[in-house]
Amino acid sequence: MKEEFKNIKVVAFDIDGTLYPDYRLYFRIVFYFLKNLRFYIHFNNVRNIMHRTAPLPDFYEYQARLLAEELKCPLAEAKEKIEGIVYKGLTPYLEKTKTFAHVEETFKKIKEKGLRIAILSDFPPSQKGDMWGLLKYCDVVHGSEESGALKPSKYPFGVLTMDLGVSPDEILYVGNSVKYDVKGAKNAGMKAALIVSPFRKFMLSLLHGKKNGCGTGADLVFTNYRQFVDIVLN
């Protein structure tokens, strides 16, 4: 284990694009996405606003109001569309989407090391059912929406830290987005690891040298979970 990770007590993970490759889901939902293209264009606009919004006690209500304005439809209809097209509609596709190689093996080794595992995702973890069999390894599971704010707000990271009962610098947060995962975790005082494709890692190395963070602000940039285990756990 590298020196900078020796005080880690918790490894926390994002889900989408972190536990499974985005392209595997995108391939499955091409026709579903095209069928609901107008909705997703407007919903994406709404989520961009929500990513910049301070913590709200009525997150879901505010999100639905924004979408109703975008779609020029009644609030009740906007709520039904979000629930039906996003939260429930994607579940069958997610259940069939395979994780990255060695993810469960990594979760097992984290537990064997005596560390805890947490989840913090911008979309409801319950949307993924038992999370491809990974849920049984998790000590704390959070959707940032439940806290009232999306990443990169420090607030959901803070809620996660309080529920874990550890110091932020004792948490290593693993994600696939510099903008949301790395910046959010680092601003909250956590350590951050970034999973990227081998090609992206190569390009980052060319631009920023071969240091672990490769100019992303992360404490570690890795391309597969066996590499992650070798650096963080061994």
C-alpha positions, 0 to 999 in steps of 0.5 A: 500500500502506498504511503498516501493511502495508509490511513484509509478506513473507507473506500467509497464508490460512484456507480455509473461509469465507475463500477461499469463502463458507460459504453455498455449501458449506452449500447443497450439503451440506444433505441430507448434513448431515441424513443425518449430523445426530447425528454432526455434533452430537456432532462439533461438541461435540468440536471446541469442546473441541479449540479450547480444548485445549493442543497435543497429540502425539496430536491425532487420537487424542484427538479420536477418543476424545472422539467415541467418548465422545460417541457411546458407540461403540468408538474404531475406529468413531469414527475411521472416522466422522471419516475417512469423514464429515468428512475424505473425505465432504465432499471432493466437495462442496468440489470443486464449491464456487466460491471468492469472486470474484477470489481467484485474481487476488488470489493472482497479484497477491500473487506479482507483488509478490514476496510469499509465500503460505501456508495455515493451516486448521483442517481438512486443506488436502488435503481440498480437492485442489488448492484450486480451482487455488490450490495452485500459488501457495502456498509453505507449506501447513499444517493446524493439526491437524498441529501438535496444536492448533486456532486460536486457539491460538498454536501452529499460527501459531508453527509456520507462522512458523517454517516460513516463516522470517520474523518474525510481524509480517511475516505478514498472516493473512486469515480470516473468524472474529474468535474463531479467525482474528483473535485467534489471529493477533494473539496470535501477533504477526501482522497480521490481515485479516477478510473479512465480508459487506457487511451485516456490515461496515455493521453493524460500522461503525455500532457501531464507526465506519469505521476499518479494524478496525471493533472486531474487533481486525483491522488490516483488515476487507474485503468482497471481494478487489479491495478487499483488493488495493487496500488491501494491495497497491496 
